[in-house]
């Protein structure tokens, strides 16, 4: 199965490729669950879409707020049976 890939670019210009595992919308905000590999032990991250309506490029940031992270992680855990979140 071919997964959608996105390129995440940090403020310093560093680029990293992520695989989109799942997506959801909570209180009008879009979130992506992405991984850095297609292997079983991949690192997963939750990205939040900060793009404005009409933007031609998506603007995703890593979710860093613990309360927001836990809430969205629970939703993704319910959506996917084989996901185990451990925030590092």
PDB file with one MODEL, atoms N, CA, C and O in Angstrom:
MODEL        1
ATOM      1  N   UNK A   1       0.832  -1.185   0.000  1.00  0.00           N
ATOM      2  CA  UNK A   1       0.000   0.000   0.000  1.00  0.00           C
ATOM      3  C   UNK A   1       0.878   1.251   0.000  1.00  0.00           C
ATOM      4  O   UNK A   1       1.796   1.367   0.812  1.00  0.00           O
ATOM      5  N   UNK A   2       0.604   2.167  -0.890  1.00  0.00           N
ATOM      6  CA  UNK A   2       1.371   3.402  -1.011  1.00  0.00           C
ATOM      7  C   UNK A   2       0.774   4.459  -0.084  1.00  0.00           C
ATOM      8  O   UNK A   2      -0.400   4.809  -0.197  1.00  0.00           O
ATOM      9  N   UNK A   3       1.599   4.958   0.830  1.00  0.00           N
ATOM     10  CA  UNK A   3       1.148   6.006   1.748  1.00  0.00           C
ATOM     11  C   UNK A   3       1.477   7.371   1.171  1.00  0.00           C
ATOM     12  O   UNK A   3       2.469   7.551   0.465  1.00  0.00           O
ATOM     13  N   UNK A   4       0.611   8.331   1.494  1.00  0.00           N
ATOM     14  CA  UNK A   4       0.883   9.704   1.102  1.00  0.00           C
ATOM     15  C   UNK A   4       2.084  10.203   1.893  1.00  0.00           C
ATOM     16  O   UNK A   4       2.215   9.919   3.083  1.00  0.00           O
ATOM     17  N   UNK A   5       2.960  10.948   1.226  1.00  0.00           N
ATOM     18  CA  UNK A   5       4.132  11.513   1.880  1.00  0.00           C
ATOM     19  C   UNK A   5       4.020  13.035   1.857  1.00  0.00           C
ATOM     20  O   UNK A   5       3.500  13.623   0.909  1.00  0.00           O
ATOM     21  N   UNK A   6       4.515  13.652   2.916  1.00  0.00           N
ATOM     22  CA  UNK A   6       4.598  15.105   2.953  1.00  0.00           C
ATOM     23  C   UNK A   6       6.027  15.487   3.323  1.00  0.00           C
ATOM     24  O   UNK A   6       6.746  14.719   3.962  1.00  0.00           O
ATOM     25  N   UNK A   7       6.418  16.671   2.915  1.00  0.00           N
ATOM     26  CA  UNK A   7       7.718  17.214   3.288  1.00  0.00           C
ATOM     27  C   UNK A   7       7.487  18.275   4.347  1.00  0.00           C
ATOM     28  O   UNK A   7       6.746  19.234   4.130  1.00  0.00           O
ATOM     29  N   UNK A   8       8.127  18.096   5.497  1.00  0.00           N
ATOM     30  CA  UNK A   8       8.023  19.041   6.601  1.00  0.00           C
ATOM     31  C   UNK A   8       9.300  19.863   6.591  1.00  0.00           C
ATOM     32  O   UNK A   8      10.399  19.310   6.629  1.00  0.00           O
ATOM     33  N   UNK A   9       9.160  21.178   6.540  1.00  0.00           N
ATOM     34  CA  UNK A   9      10.327  22.058   6.519  1.00  0.00           C
ATOM     35  C   UNK A   9      10.321  22.914   7.779  1.00  0.00           C
ATOM     36  O   UNK A   9       9.351  23.616   8.065  1.00  0.00           O
ATOM     37  N   UNK A  10      11.421  22.844   8.530  1.00  0.00           N
ATOM     38  CA  UNK A  10      11.531  23.607   9.762  1.00  0.00           C
ATOM     39  C   UNK A  10      11.912  25.054   9.451  1.00  0.00           C
ATOM     40  O   UNK A  10      12.223  25.396   8.310  1.00  0.00           O
ATOM     41  N   UNK A  11      11.882  25.894  10.481  1.00  0.00           N
ATOM     42  CA  UNK A  11      12.204  27.306  10.293  1.00  0.00           C
ATOM     43  C   UNK A  11      13.620  27.512   9.785  1.00  0.00           C
ATOM     44  O   UNK A  11      13.887  28.495   9.094  1.00  0.00           O
ATOM     45  N   UNK A  12      14.540  26.600  10.115  1.00  0.00           N
ATOM     46  CA  UNK A  12      15.926  26.746   9.656  1.00  0.00           C
ATOM     47  C   UNK A  12      16.155  26.133   8.270  1.00  0.00           C
ATOM     48  O   UNK A  12      17.287  26.080   7.790  1.00  0.00           O
ATOM     49  N   UNK A  13      15.069  25.669   7.628  1.00  0.00           N
ATOM     50  CA  UNK A  13      15.173  25.148   6.269  1.00  0.00           C
ATOM     51  C   UNK A  13      15.429  23.656   6.175  1.00  0.00           C
ATOM     52  O   UNK A  13      15.498  23.118   5.070  1.00  0.00           O
ATOM     53  N   UNK A  14      15.571  22.972   7.301  1.00  0.00           N
ATOM     54  CA  UNK A  14      15.761  21.527   7.299  1.00  0.00           C
ATOM     55  C   UNK A  14      14.481  20.860   6.809  1.00  0.00           C
ATOM     56  O   UNK A  14      13.383  21.222   7.232  1.00  0.00           O
ATOM     57  N   UNK A  15      14.626  19.888   5.916  1.00  0.00           N
ATOM     58  CA  UNK A  15      13.459  19.199   5.355  1.00  0.00           C
ATOM     59  C   UNK A  15      13.480  17.738   5.768  1.00  0.00           C
ATOM     60  O   UNK A  15      14.523  17.085   5.749  1.00  0.00           O
ATOM     61  N   UNK A  16      12.296  17.229   6.147  1.00  0.00           N
ATOM     62  CA  UNK A  16      12.158  15.820   6.500  1.00  0.00           C
ATOM     63  C   UNK A  16      10.896  15.281   5.864  1.00  0.00           C
ATOM     64  O   UNK A  16       9.861  15.947   5.827  1.00  0.00           O
ATOM     65  N   UNK A  17      11.000  14.063   5.365  1.00  0.00           N
ATOM     66  CA  UNK A  17       9.863  13.405   4.736  1.00  0.00           C
ATOM     67  C   UNK A  17       9.106  12.585   5.778  1.00  0.00           C
ATOM     68  O   UNK A  17       9.707  11.848   6.560  1.00  0.00           O
ATOM     69  N   UNK A  18       7.772  12.725   5.778  1.00  0.00           N
ATOM     70  CA  UNK A  18       6.922  11.960   6.684  1.00  0.00           C
ATOM     71  C   UNK A  18       5.857  11.229   5.882  1.00  0.00           C
ATOM     72  O   UNK A  18       5.467  11.663   4.798  1.00  0.00           O
ATOM     73  N   UNK A  19       5.394  10.112   6.432  1.00  0.00           N
ATOM     74  CA  UNK A  19       4.312   9.330   5.846  1.00  0.00           C
ATOM     75  C   UNK A  19       3.040   9.635   6.624  1.00  0.00           C
ATOM     76  O   UNK A  19       3.039   9.576   7.854  1.00  0.00           O
ATOM     77  N   UNK A  20       1.967   9.958   5.931  1.00  0.00           N
ATOM     78  CA  UNK A  20       0.703  10.276   6.570  1.00  0.00           C
ATOM     79  C   UNK A  20      -0.005   8.974   6.926  1.00  0.00           C
ATOM     80  O   UNK A  20      -0.388   8.200   6.048  1.00  0.00           O
ATOM     81  N   UNK A  21      -0.173   8.745   8.221  1.00  0.00           N
ATOM     82  CA  UNK A  21      -0.818   7.533   8.720  1.00  0.00           C
ATOM     83  C   UNK A  21      -2.334   7.710   8.822  1.00  0.00           C
ATOM     84  O   UNK A  21      -3.100   6.807   8.485  1.00  0.00           O
ATOM     85  N   UNK A  22      -2.753   8.888   9.291  1.00  0.00           N
ATOM     86  CA  UNK A  22      -4.167   9.148   9.514  1.00  0.00           C
ATOM     87  C   UNK A  22      -4.360  10.651   9.640  1.00  0.00           C
ATOM     88  O   UNK A  22      -3.405  11.392   9.870  1.00  0.00           O
ATOM     89  N   UNK A  23      -5.595  11.093   9.488  1.00  0.00           N
ATOM     90  CA  UNK A  23      -5.917  12.500   9.694  1.00  0.00           C
ATOM     91  C   UNK A  23      -7.276  12.608  10.368  1.00  0.00           C
ATOM     92  O   UNK A  23      -8.129  11.730  10.238  1.00  0.00           O
ATOM     93  N   UNK A  24      -7.453  13.715  11.096  1.00  0.00           N
ATOM     94  CA  UNK A  24      -8.716  13.953  11.776  1.00  0.00           C
ATOM     95  C   UNK A  24      -8.929  15.456  11.909  1.00  0.00           C
ATOM     96  O   UNK A  24      -8.014  16.254  11.704  1.00  0.00           O
ATOM     97  N   UNK A  25     -10.148  15.816  12.254  1.00  0.00           N
ATOM     98  CA  UNK A  25     -10.507  17.217  12.460  1.00  0.00           C
ATOM     99  C   UNK A  25     -11.152  17.327  13.842  1.00  0.00           C
ATOM    100  O   UNK A  25     -12.103  16.609  14.148  1.00  0.00           O
ATOM    101  N   UNK A  26     -10.633  18.221  14.667  1.00  0.00           N
ATOM    102  CA  UNK A  26     -11.129  18.419  16.028  1.00  0.00           C
ATOM    103  C   UNK A  26     -11.379  19.909  16.229  1.00  0.00           C
ATOM    104  O   UNK A  26     -10.470  20.726  16.079  1.00  0.00           O
ATOM    105  N   UNK A  27     -12.601  20.250  16.564  1.00  0.00           N
ATOM    106  CA  UNK A  27     -12.980  21.650  16.820  1.00  0.00           C
ATOM    107  C   UNK A  27     -12.552  22.576  15.679  1.00  0.00           C
ATOM    108  O   UNK A  27     -12.080  23.689  15.910  1.00  0.00           O
ATOM    109  N   UNK A  28     -12.725  22.097  14.449  1.00  0.00           N
ATOM    110  CA  UNK A  28     -12.415  22.903  13.280  1.00  0.00           C
ATOM    111  C   UNK A  28     -10.949  22.966  12.897  1.00  0.00           C
ATOM    112  O   UNK A  28     -10.581  23.717  11.993  1.00  0.00           O
ATOM    113  N   UNK A  29     -10.102  22.188  13.566  1.00  0.00           N
ATOM    114  CA  UNK A  29      -8.663  22.173  13.279  1.00  0.00           C
ATOM    115  C   UNK A  29      -8.296  20.801  12.721  1.00  0.00           C
ATOM    116  O   UNK A  29      -8.703  19.772  13.262  1.00  0.00           O
ATOM    117  N   UNK A  30      -7.520  20.794  11.629  1.00  0.00           N
ATOM    118  CA  UNK A  30      -7.067  19.539  11.025  1.00  0.00           C
ATOM    119  C   UNK A  30      -5.762  19.086  11.664  1.00  0.00           C
ATOM    120  O   UNK A  30      -4.858  19.885  11.908  1.00  0.00           O
ATOM    121  N   UNK A  31      -5.684  17.779  11.929  1.00  0.00           N
ATOM    122  CA  UNK A  31      -4.480  17.169  12.495  1.00  0.00           C
ATOM    123  C   UNK A  31      -4.066  15.995  11.621  1.00  0.00           C
ATOM    124  O   UNK A  31      -4.911  15.294  11.064  1.00  0.00           O
ATOM    125  N   UNK A  32      -2.755  15.786  11.506  1.00  0.00           N
ATOM    126  CA  UNK A  32      -2.209  14.625  10.815  1.00  0.00           C
ATOM    127  C   UNK A  32      -1.407  13.796  11.793  1.00  0.00           C
ATOM    128  O   UNK A  32      -0.674  14.336  12.621  1.00  0.00           O
ATOM    129  N   UNK A  33      -1.544  12.490  11.699  1.00  0.00           N
ATOM    130  CA  UNK A  33      -0.651  11.570  12.382  1.00  0.00           C
ATOM    131  C   UNK A  33       0.336  11.118  11.327  1.00  0.00           C
ATOM    132  O   UNK A  33      -0.053  10.508  10.331  1.00  0.00           O
ATOM    133  N   UNK A  34       1.607  11.411  11.535  1.00  0.00           N
ATOM    134  CA  UNK A  34       2.630  11.066  10.552  1.00  0.00           C
ATOM    135  C   UNK A  34       3.711  10.221  11.219  1.00  0.00           C
ATOM    136  O   UNK A  34       3.878  10.243  12.439  1.00  0.00           O
ATOM    137  N   UNK A  35       4.438   9.478  10.392  1.00  0.00           N
ATOM    138  CA  UNK A  35       5.570   8.695  10.888  1.00  0.00           C
ATOM    139  C   UNK A  35       6.780   8.984  10.019  1.00  0.00           C
ATOM    140  O   UNK A  35       6.658   9.437   8.881  1.00  0.00           O
ATOM    141  N   UNK A  36       7.961   8.711  10.584  1.00  0.00           N
ATOM    142  CA  UNK A  36       9.194   8.970   9.852  1.00  0.00           C
ATOM    143  C   UNK A  36       9.690   7.762   9.068  1.00  0.00           C
ATOM    144  O   UNK A  36      10.737   7.817   8.424  1.00  0.00           O
ATOM    145  N   UNK A  37       8.925   6.664   9.127  1.00  0.00           N
ATOM    146  CA  UNK A  37       9.321   5.438   8.436  1.00  0.00           C
ATOM    147  C   UNK A  37       8.095   4.561   8.246  1.00  0.00           C
ATOM    148  O   UNK A  37       7.088   4.732   8.932  1.00  0.00           O
ATOM    149  N   UNK A  38       8.183   3.631   7.321  1.00  0.00           N
ATOM    150  CA  UNK A  38       7.089   2.677   7.134  1.00  0.00           C
ATOM    151  C   UNK A  38       7.338   1.406   7.942  1.00  0.00           C
ATOM    152  O   UNK A  38       6.567   0.452   7.836  1.00  0.00           O
ATOM    153  N   UNK A  39       8.400   1.377   8.745  1.00  0.00           N
ATOM    154  CA  UNK A  39       8.729   0.224   9.583  1.00  0.00           C
ATOM    155  C   UNK A  39       7.801   0.174  10.796  1.00  0.00           C
ATOM    156  O   UNK A  39       7.153   1.165  11.131  1.00  0.00           O
ATOM    157  N   UNK A  40       7.740  -0.995  11.457  1.00  0.00           N
ATOM    158  CA  UNK A  40       6.874  -1.186  12.622  1.00  0.00           C
ATOM    159  C   UNK A  40       7.230  -0.271  13.793  1.00  0.00           C
ATOM    160  O   UNK A  40       6.335   0.185  14.505  1.00  0.00           O
ATOM    161  N   UNK A  41       8.491   0.000  14.003  1.00  0.00           N
ATOM    162  CA  UNK A  41       8.939   0.792  15.155  1.00  0.00           C
ATOM    163  C   UNK A  41       9.241   2.243  14.766  1.00  0.00           C
ATOM    164  O   UNK A  41      10.212   2.823  15.252  1.00  0.00           O
ATOM    165  N   UNK A  42       8.439   2.816  13.918  1.00  0.00           N
ATOM    166  CA  UNK A  42       8.653   4.187  13.465  1.00  0.00           C
ATOM    167  C   UNK A  42       8.286   5.176  14.562  1.00  0.00           C
ATOM    168  O   UNK A  42       7.492   4.871  15.451  1.00  0.00           O
ATOM    169  N   UNK A  43       8.877   6.370  14.485  1.00  0.00           N
ATOM    170  CA  UNK A  43       8.497   7.465  15.363  1.00  0.00           C
ATOM    171  C   UNK A  43       7.288   8.157  14.752  1.00  0.00           C
ATOM    172  O   UNK A  43       7.253   8.429  13.552  1.00  0.00           O
ATOM    173  N   UNK A  44       6.295   8.439  15.593  1.00  0.00           N
ATOM    174  CA  UNK A  44       5.081   9.101  15.121  1.00  0.00           C
ATOM    175  C   UNK A  44       4.995  10.502  15.715  1.00  0.00           C
ATOM    176  O   UNK A  44       5.454  10.756  16.829  1.00  0.00           O
ATOM    177  N   UNK A  45       4.400  11.397  14.949  1.00  0.00           N
ATOM    178  CA  UNK A  45       4.243  12.785  15.368  1.00  0.00           C
ATOM    179  C   UNK A  45       2.834  13.241  15.012  1.00  0.00           C
ATOM    180  O   UNK A  45       2.225  12.751  14.061  1.00  0.00           O
ATOM    181  N   UNK A  46       2.335  14.182  15.792  1.00  0.00           N
ATOM    182  CA  UNK A  46       1.044  14.776  15.487  1.00  0.00           C
ATOM    183  C   UNK A  46       1.300  16.199  15.008  1.00  0.00           C
ATOM    184  O   UNK A  46       1.922  17.002  15.703  1.00  0.00           O
ATOM    185  N   UNK A  47       0.808  16.494  13.804  1.00  0.00           N
ATOM    186  CA  UNK A  47       0.964  17.815  13.217  1.00  0.00           C
ATOM    187  C   UNK A  47      -0.378  18.522  13.196  1.00  0.00           C
ATOM    188  O   UNK A  47      -1.416  17.902  12.962  1.00  0.00           O
ATOM    189  N   UNK A  48      -0.349  19.819  13.441  1.00  0.00           N
ATOM    190  CA  UNK A  48      -1.558  20.658  13.472  1.00  0.00           C
ATOM    191  C   UNK A  48      -1.492  21.627  12.295  1.00  0.00           C
ATOM    192  O   UNK A  48      -0.462  22.257  12.058  1.00  0.00           O
ATOM    193  N   UNK A  49      -2.593  21.741  11.564  1.00  0.00           N
ATOM    194  CA  UNK A  49      -2.659  22.611  10.391  1.00  0.00           C
ATOM    195  C   UNK A  49      -3.017  24.037  10.822  1.00  0.00           C
ATOM    196  O   UNK A  49      -4.096  24.280  11.362  1.00  0.00           O
ATOM    197  N   UNK A  50      -2.109  24.963  10.578  1.00  0.00           N
ATOM    198  CA  UNK A  50      -2.340  26.372  10.889  1.00  0.00           C
ATOM    199  C   UNK A  50      -2.650  27.188   9.648  1.00  0.00           C
ATOM    200  O   UNK A  50      -2.697  28.417   9.718  1.00  0.00           O
ATOM    201  N   UNK A  51      -2.861  26.537   8.518  1.00  0.00           N
ATOM    202  CA  UNK A  51      -3.135  27.224   7.256  1.00  0.00           C
ATOM    203  C   UNK A  51      -4.443  27.996   7.341  1.00  0.00           C
ATOM    204  O   UNK A  51      -5.400  27.563   7.981  1.00  0.00           O
ATOM    205  N   UNK A  52      -4.462  29.135   6.689  1.00  0.00           N
ATOM    206  CA  UNK A  52      -5.696  29.915   6.580  1.00  0.00           C
ATOM    207  C   UNK A  52      -6.468  29.427   5.358  1.00  0.00           C
ATOM    208  O   UNK A  52      -5.878  28.894   4.418  1.00  0.00           O
ATOM    209  N   UNK A  53      -7.786  29.609   5.373  1.00  0.00           N
ATOM    210  CA  UNK A  53      -8.591  29.254   4.212  1.00  0.00           C
ATOM    211  C   UNK A  53      -8.051  29.989   2.995  1.00  0.00           C
ATOM    212  O   UNK A  53      -7.794  31.192   3.050  1.00  0.00           O
ATOM    213  N   UNK A  54      -7.883  29.266   1.908  1.00  0.00           N
ATOM    214  CA  UNK A  54      -7.392  29.873   0.676  1.00  0.00           C
ATOM    215  C   UNK A  54      -5.889  29.804   0.501  1.00  0.00           C
ATOM    216  O   UNK A  54      -5.390  30.112  -0.581  1.00  0.00           O
ATOM    217  N   UNK A  55      -5.136  29.403   1.546  1.00  0.00           N
ATOM    218  CA  UNK A  55      -3.692  29.250   1.402  1.00  0.00           C
ATOM    219  C   UNK A  55      -3.395  28.158   0.383  1.00  0.00           C
ATOM    220  O   UNK A  55      -4.069  27.128   0.364  1.00  0.00           O
ATOM    221  N   UNK A  56      -2.402  28.372  -0.453  1.00  0.00           N
ATOM    222  CA  UNK A  56      -2.036  27.365  -1.444  1.00  0.00           C
ATOM    223  C   UNK A  56      -1.062  26.330  -0.888  1.00  0.00           C
ATOM    224  O   UNK A  56      -0.904  25.253  -1.464  1.00  0.00           O
ATOM    225  N   UNK A  57      -0.403  26.652   0.236  1.00  0.00           N
ATOM    226  CA  UNK A  57       0.535  25.738   0.869  1.00  0.00           C
ATOM    227  C   UNK A  57       0.096  25.483   2.301  1.00  0.00           C
ATOM    228  O   UNK A  57      -0.271  26.409   3.024  1.00  0.00           O
ATOM    229  N   UNK A  58       0.137  24.234   2.698  1.00  0.00           N
ATOM    230  CA  UNK A  58      -0.239  23.887   4.078  1.00  0.00           C
ATOM    231  C   UNK A  58       0.834  24.369   5.039  1.00  0.00           C
ATOM    232  O   UNK A  58       2.019  24.393   4.707  1.00  0.00           O
ATOM    233  N   UNK A  59       0.408  24.749   6.226  1.00  0.00           N
ATOM    234  CA  UNK A  59       1.325  25.203   7.263  1.00  0.00           C
ATOM    235  C   UNK A  59       1.093  24.350   8.508  1.00  0.00           C
ATOM    236  O   UNK A  59       0.242  24.670   9.339  1.00  0.00           O
ATOM    237  N   UNK A  60       1.860  23.259   8.632  1.00  0.00           N
ATOM    238  CA  UNK A  60       1.720  22.350   9.760  1.00  0.00           C
ATOM    239  C   UNK A  60       2.821  22.602  10.780  1.00  0.00           C
ATOM    240  O   UNK A  60       3.958  22.908  10.422  1.00  0.00           O
ATOM    241  N   UNK A  61       2.468  22.469  12.056  1.00  0.00           N
ATOM    242  CA  UNK A  61       3.435  22.556  13.143  1.00  0.00           C
ATOM    243  C   UNK A  61       3.255  21.329  14.028  1.00  0.00           C
ATOM    244  O   UNK A  61       2.169  20.753  14.092  1.00  0.00           O
ATOM    245  N   UNK A  62       4.323  20.933  14.708  1.00  0.00           N
ATOM    246  CA  UNK A  62       4.247  19.822  15.653  1.00  0.00           C
ATOM    247  C   UNK A  62       3.418  20.271  16.855  1.00  0.00           C
ATOM    248  O   UNK A  62       3.580  21.389  17.346  1.00  0.00           O
ATOM    249  N   UNK A  63       2.543  19.406  17.319  1.00  0.00           N
ATOM    250  CA  UNK A  63       1.753  19.706  18.516  1.00  0.00           C
ATOM    251  C   UNK A  63       2.672  19.538  19.726  1.00  0.00           C
ATOM    252  O   UNK A  63       3.193  18.450  19.970  1.00  0.00           O
ATOM    253  N   UNK A  64       2.865  20.614  20.475  1.00  0.00           N
ATOM    254  CA  UNK A  64       3.754  20.582  21.635  1.00  0.00           C
ATOM    255  C   UNK A  64       3.016  20.728  22.957  1.00  0.00           C
ATOM    256  O   UNK A  64       3.536  20.327  23.998  1.00  0.00           O
ATOM    257  N   UNK A  65       1.813  21.295  22.935  1.00  0.00           N
ATOM    258  CA  UNK A  65       1.019  21.444  24.147  1.00  0.00           C
ATOM    259  C   UNK A  65       0.587  20.066  24.636  1.00  0.00           C
ATOM    260  O   UNK A  65      -0.041  19.312  23.893  1.00  0.00           O
ATOM    261  N   UNK A  66       0.922  19.729  25.889  1.00  0.00           N
ATOM    262  CA  UNK A  66       0.656  18.389  26.417  1.00  0.00           C
ATOM    263  C   UNK A  66      -0.825  18.029  26.430  1.00  0.00           C
ATOM    264  O   UNK A  66      -1.189  16.906  26.082  1.00  0.00           O
ATOM    265  N   UNK A  67      -1.682  18.967  26.825  1.00  0.00           N
ATOM    266  CA  UNK A  67      -3.116  18.687  26.898  1.00  0.00           C
ATOM    267  C   UNK A  67      -3.678  18.445  25.498  1.00  0.00           C
ATOM    268  O   UNK A  67      -4.430  17.494  25.284  1.00  0.00           O
ATOM    269  N   UNK A  68      -3.318  19.300  24.554  1.00  0.00           N
ATOM    270  CA  UNK A  68      -3.775  19.139  23.168  1.00  0.00           C
ATOM    271  C   UNK A  68      -3.248  17.827  22.591  1.00  0.00           C
ATOM    272  O   UNK A  68      -3.989  17.092  21.937  1.00  0.00           O
ATOM    273  N   UNK A  69      -1.970  17.532  22.832  1.00  0.00           N
ATOM    274  CA  UNK A  69      -1.359  16.311  22.321  1.00  0.00           C
ATOM    275  C   UNK A  69      -2.098  15.074  22.833  1.00  0.00           C
ATOM    276  O   UNK A  69      -2.447  14.187  22.054  1.00  0.00           O
ATOM    277  N   UNK A  70      -2.335  15.019  24.146  1.00  0.00           N
ATOM    278  CA  UNK A  70      -3.007  13.858  24.738  1.00  0.00           C
ATOM    279  C   UNK A  70      -4.414  13.683  24.180  1.00  0.00           C
ATOM    280  O   UNK A  70      -4.837  12.558  23.912  1.00  0.00           O
ATOM    281  N   UNK A  71      -5.137  14.774  24.003  1.00  0.00           N
ATOM    282  CA  UNK A  71      -6.507  14.700  23.485  1.00  0.00           C
ATOM    283  C   UNK A  71      -6.524  14.159  22.058  1.00  0.00           C
ATOM    284  O   UNK A  71      -7.320  13.277  21.737  1.00  0.00           O
ATOM    285  N   UNK A  72      -5.655  14.682  21.207  1.00  0.00           N
ATOM    286  CA  UNK A  72      -5.623  14.244  19.808  1.00  0.00           C
ATOM    287  C   UNK A  72      -5.049  12.825  19.710  1.00  0.00           C
ATOM    288  O   UNK A  72      -5.505  12.031  18.888  1.00  0.00           O
ATOM    289  N   UNK A  73      -4.061  12.506  20.538  1.00  0.00           N
ATOM    290  CA  UNK A  73      -3.489  11.149  20.536  1.00  0.00           C
ATOM    291  C   UNK A  73      -4.552  10.115  20.876  1.00  0.00           C
ATOM    292  O   UNK A  73      -4.581   9.041  20.276  1.00  0.00           O
ATOM    293  N   UNK A  74      -5.428  10.425  21.834  1.00  0.00           N
ATOM    294  CA  UNK A  74      -6.507   9.488  22.188  1.00  0.00           C
ATOM    295  C   UNK A  74      -7.434   9.235  21.001  1.00  0.00           C
ATOM    296  O   UNK A  74      -7.884   8.110  20.783  1.00  0.00           O
ATOM    297  N   UNK A  75      -7.711  10.281  20.242  1.00  0.00           N
ATOM    298  CA  UNK A  75      -8.562  10.124  19.055  1.00  0.00           C
ATOM    299  C   UNK A  75      -7.885   9.208  18.042  1.00  0.00           C
ATOM    300  O   UNK A  75      -8.517   8.297  17.507  1.00  0.00           O
ATOM    301  N   UNK A  76      -6.594   9.448  17.775  1.00  0.00           N
ATOM    302  CA  UNK A  76      -5.876   8.596  16.824  1.00  0.00           C
ATOM    303  C   UNK A  76      -5.778   7.156  17.334  1.00  0.00           C
ATOM    304  O   UNK A  76      -5.865   6.222  16.537  1.00  0.00           O
ATOM    305  N   UNK A  77      -5.600   6.955  18.633  1.00  0.00           N
ATOM    306  CA  UNK A  77      -5.551   5.599  19.186  1.00  0.00           C
ATOM    307  C   UNK A  77      -6.867   4.865  18.955  1.00  0.00           C
ATOM    308  O   UNK A  77      -6.869   3.665  18.679  1.00  0.00           O
ATOM    309  N   UNK A  78      -7.985   5.579  19.065  1.00  0.00           N
ATOM    310  CA  UNK A  78      -9.287   4.971  18.814  1.00  0.00           C
ATOM    311  C   UNK A  78      -9.467   4.634  17.335  1.00  0.00           C
ATOM    312  O   UNK A  78     -10.117   3.646  16.994  1.00  0.00           O
ATOM    313  N   UNK A  79      -8.893   5.450  16.466  1.00  0.00           N
ATOM    314  CA  UNK A  79      -9.028   5.232  15.024  1.00  0.00           C
ATOM    315  C   UNK A  79      -8.173   4.063  14.545  1.00  0.00           C
ATOM    316  O   UNK A  79      -8.550   3.347  13.617  1.00  0.00           O
ATOM    317  N   UNK A  80      -7.019   3.876  15.182  1.00  0.00           N
ATOM    318  CA  UNK A  80      -6.055   2.860  14.758  1.00  0.00           C
ATOM    319  C   UNK A  80      -5.811   1.891  15.898  1.00  0.00           C
ATOM    320  O   UNK A  80      -5.473   2.307  17.006  1.00  0.00           O
ATOM    321  N   UNK A  81      -5.976   0.614  15.639  1.00  0.00           N
ATOM    322  CA  UNK A  81      -5.825  -0.400  16.693  1.00  0.00           C
ATOM    323  C   UNK A  81      -4.385  -0.625  17.126  1.00  0.00           C
ATOM    324  O   UNK A  81      -4.145  -0.934  18.293  1.00  0.00           O
ATOM    325  N   UNK A  82      -3.424  -0.482  16.229  1.00  0.00           N
ATOM    326  CA  UNK A  82      -2.050  -0.885  16.513  1.00  0.00           C
ATOM    327  C   UNK A  82      -1.120   0.273  16.821  1.00  0.00           C
ATOM    328  O   UNK A  82       0.085   0.164  16.591  1.00  0.00           O
ATOM    329  N   UNK A  83      -1.645   1.388  17.339  1.00  0.00           N
ATOM    330  CA  UNK A  83      -0.817   2.554  17.640  1.00  0.00           C
ATOM    331  C   UNK A  83      -0.667   2.699  19.145  1.00  0.00           C
ATOM    332  O   UNK A  83      -1.645   2.628  19.889  1.00  0.00           O
ATOM    333  N   UNK A  84       0.568   2.903  19.581  1.00  0.00           N
ATOM    334  CA  UNK A  84       0.862   3.115  20.993  1.00  0.00           C
ATOM    335  C   UNK A  84       1.636   4.421  21.112  1.00  0.00           C
ATOM    336  O   UNK A  84       2.765   4.517  20.629  1.00  0.00           O
ATOM    337  N   UNK A  85       1.042   5.429  21.749  1.00  0.00           N
ATOM    338  CA  UNK A  85       1.690   6.726  21.862  1.00  0.00           C
ATOM    339  C   UNK A  85       2.481   6.818  23.156  1.00  0.00           C
ATOM    340  O   UNK A  85       1.963   6.540  24.238  1.00  0.00           O
ATOM    341  N   UNK A  86       3.733   7.211  23.031  1.00  0.00           N
ATOM    342  CA  UNK A  86       4.582   7.532  24.171  1.00  0.00           C
ATOM    343  C   UNK A  86       5.295   8.819  23.820  1.00  0.00           C
ATOM    344  O   UNK A  86       6.160   8.833  22.944  1.00  0.00           O
ATOM    345  N   UNK A  87       4.943   9.893  24.490  1.00  0.00           N
ATOM    346  CA  UNK A  87       5.561  11.182  24.206  1.00  0.00           C
ATOM    347  C   UNK A  87       6.956  11.207  24.807  1.00  0.00           C
ATOM    348  O   UNK A  87       7.159  10.883  25.977  1.00  0.00           O
ATOM    349  N   UNK A  88       7.909  11.599  23.977  1.00  0.00           N
ATOM    350  CA  UNK A  88       9.311  11.655  24.439  1.00  0.00           C
ATOM    351  C   UNK A  88       9.679  13.054  24.819  1.00  0.00           C
ATOM    352  O   UNK A  88      10.811  13.304  25.231  1.00  0.00           O
TER     353      UNK A  88
ENDMDL
END
